[in-house]
């Protein structure tokens, strides 16, 4: 039988929230080495490396990325690229495909495989995004403050093929 109840909150996240439990639990969990450089793994696709740069610029300043997290973030980047490709296909060809009989007559519609892929990948991406505080509710739970007015943004403004900044 698996462990019951919610997963324990990492001490680092408790500290970001300002919780008194962070001091109580200090030193009781493994502390992976911090990530020095944020160079992407060499095996990532060029598109995933673009995503890597954006994600690590946001995570590293908050101390939410260590050496143990490299593969998780790399997986996130590749999944995001696959999701984008599926989204582009759906945007071009639609969410449904016709079902035709032997006489080439449309007898119904079905959900396109790329639509199904988008749904599955969205769920997987959301799991990772929640773990690293990349959703509004996760940030609220982490207690990460917004940048003060007048500070430079963490990412240069502009557009990319995969995301807007």
Secondary structure by P-SEA (a helix, b strand, c coil): ccccccccccaaaaaaaccccccccccccccccccccccccccccaaaaaaaaaaaaaccccccccccaaaaaaaaaaaaaaaaaaaaaaaacccbbbbbccccccccccccaaaaaaaaaaaaaaaaaaaacccaaaaaaaccccccccccccccccccccccc
